[in-house]
Amino acid sequence: MANQSTTAQLVTSHSVGATVQVVIDSLFARIKSEEYPEGARLPSERTLSSELGVARNTVRDALDVLEARNIIRRRAGSGSFVTYKSELTRTPSRNALAENTSPLDHLVVRGILEPEMIRLAVINMTPRDIMELDDILTRMEGISTDAAEFVACEEDFYRKIAAGTGNPLLASCYDLAIEACLQTHRSSMMRRHLTPKRIEDYQKRYNALFNAISSRDVETAVEYIKLHLIEEQKTLLQED
């Protein structure tokens, strides 16, 4: 389980002012205590501004930092939602495992899991599963510049595929892989690399993958995911 200093480092930003940091600390304390539990919607910027006695742009800057640290997720037109799982509810062994997984370790595990996951999904996904996967893809294709929202859609897309395998143990293993991803630097790294052009390229890849899944083309679907993993590896090497 993360110690207090590690947790504090998670939301400390040397690039923000003292007042913004106070708001960050206040909000994160509420999230850790589960006053705002995982999945909860935060009060509006106007409400938080009034409660904390600061300007709305100060609240907005604090929320920017929390989102960059994967503590919250903002959804256009819906508000800010808690994605951080409190230490009170995390399984210590899973938490520690995720925190000790490097980006390279994470990519290696994906390379093992995803081809087989895709193969089973092509065989086992029901028409309803495929329809719901199509809905997620439609949401993804509606994003042009919001990297954080695109990453969130990616997670939903992969989770739906994992569930569609019909193998709950495999789906659970993949969920742990996503949890590890959120606790490594990959999410923030991908946000930096997800330019509008790259988002468009990824949309095309996921569209092709979906078409292969929906047409029950196992070989093509598996080939697409392998090529995608190669591109992810290139991105990781560029980061290093």
N, C-alpha and C positions, 0 to 999 in steps of 0.2 A: 504494500500500500504506500502511496506517495506520502513523504513526510511533509511537515508544515512548510519548510523552506522551499521544497519543490513546488508545492501548491502555490505559494506566494509568487514564485518566479513566473508561474504560468500567466499571470495577468499584470505583471509589472512592466511598464513601458517607459523607457528613458526619454522617449521622444514626445511625451505629452506633458502638459503643465500640471502643477500641484493640485489644482481644483479638479481637473479631469481625473487624476489618479484617485482622489478621494471618492469621486462618484464610482469609479471602477471598483474600488475596494468595498464600498457600501453595497453595490449590486451583487458582487461576487459573494460577499458574506451571506446575503439573503439566499442566493442560489445554493451555496454549500449547506446552509442550515435547512434547505428544502422549504423555505417560505415560498420560493418559486421552484418547484420540483421540475425534474426532467419532463419536457413536453409542455410545460406551462407557458402561457402567453404573458409577457411582461406588460406592465401598465404602459400607456402611451407616453411619448416623449413629453407631452404637455403635463401629464399627471406626475411623472417623475421629476420634472423641472420644478413643479410646485412643491412636491414632498421634500425634495432635497435642497430647495432654496437656491437653485443655480439656473443659469440661462439654458434654453433648449439646445443651443449649439454645443454647450458643454456636455449635456446628456448624449447628444448625437455622437460626439467624439469618443465618449466612453463606450458607447455601444459599438462603435467601429472597432475598438480594441478588443472587446469581448468577442465579437464575431471573428476577428482575425485569429483569436486563440481557440476557436471552436467551442466557446462557452454558450453562445447563442447563435441562432440562425434567423436572418431577416427574410420575410416574404413580402414581396411588393403587394401593397393593398391589404395585407393581413396583420402585419405587426412583427414583433420580435419574439422568438420562441426559444426556450431553454433546451439546449442539446447536451449540456454537461450532466453527467450522472454523478450525483453526490457520493462521497466516500461512505455515507451512511447506507447506501443501497448497492454499491458495487460489490461484486464478489472479489475479495482480496486477491486470490490466486489469478483470476482472469485479468484484474487491473494491473498487477505487477508484471504479468506476462506481456501484456500489451505495451506497457511503458518501457520494457526492455527489448522490444523488437525494433531493429533498425529498418530504415527504408529498404535496404537491399534484402534483408530477411523477409520483409513483407512481400516484395516483388517475387522472390523465389517461391513463397507459399502460393501466391496467386498463380504462378506458372504451373504449379502442381494441381491446384484445385480447379481453376477456371475451364481448361479444356474438357475435363470430365464433367464438370457442372453443366457446361453448354451442351455436351452430348446427351446427358440425361434429360435436360430441359426440352431439347428438341423432340425427344421420344415421348416424354411424359406430360408436358404442359397441356392443360385442357383448353378448349376454345375460349373459355372465360378468362383463363390465365393470360392467353395471348392477347385478348381484347384489353385486359388491364395493362399489359406491357405496352400495348399500342398507345394507351392513354398517357402513360408516363413518357413515352417517346414524343408524343404531341406536345406535352409540356416542355420537354427538353428542346424541341425544335422552335419553340416560341422565345427562347433566350438568345440574345445576341451579344450582350456585353456583361451581364451579371455573372461573374465567375463563381461566386459563392453559391448562388442558386443553381448553377449548372452542376457543380460538384454534388449538391444535395440531390438533384435529379439522377445523377449517375448512381449514387448510393441506392436510391429507390429502384432503379432499373436492375441493378445487379441483385438486390435482395429479392425482387420478384422472380428473377431467373432461378436463384438458389431455391426459393420456395417451390418453384415449378418442377424441380427435379423429383419431387415426391419422396426425397430422402431427408428426414428431419435432422439426422446427425450431420450430414453434409451441409445443410443450411445453417446449422448452429456453428459449425467450424468456420464457415464463410462469414457469419456474423461477427465472430471473434476477429477475423482478418480485417473486417471493416473497422471494428473498434480499435484495433492496433493502428490502422491507418490514421484514424482521427487523433491518436495520441502521439504519432510521429510527426515529422515536419512535412509529410507528403501533401496534406490538404493545403497548407499555406504555400508550399512550393507550387502546386498545381494552379493555385489562384494567380500566382505571379506569371506563370507560363500561359495561362488561358486567355490569350488575346482574342479579340473578335474573330480573327482569321482562323485561329486554332479551334475555337468553339465550333465554327462552321465545319471544319475538317472532321472533328469528333462527331458532330451531328450526322454527317454523311456515313461515317463508319458504323455508328449505332443503327442507322437506318438500314444499312446493308446487312448487319447482323440480325436485326429484327426480321427482315425479309427472308433470310435463310432459316430462321427459327420457325416462322409462320408457314413456310413451305415444306417444313420437315426435312430440310437438307442438312443432314448431320455433318458431312464432310466440309461443306462450304462454311457452315457456322463455326466449326472448330478452327478452320483455317483463319477466319476473320479474327477470332479472339487471340490466336497465336501471334498474328501480325500486329494486333493492337498492343499486346504485351511487349513486343519488340520495340515499338514506338515509346512505350512507357519507360523501358530500360534506357533508351537513348536520352529521354528527358532527364532521367535520374543522373546519368553520366555527365550531362551538360551542367547540371546543378553542382556536381562535385568539382 
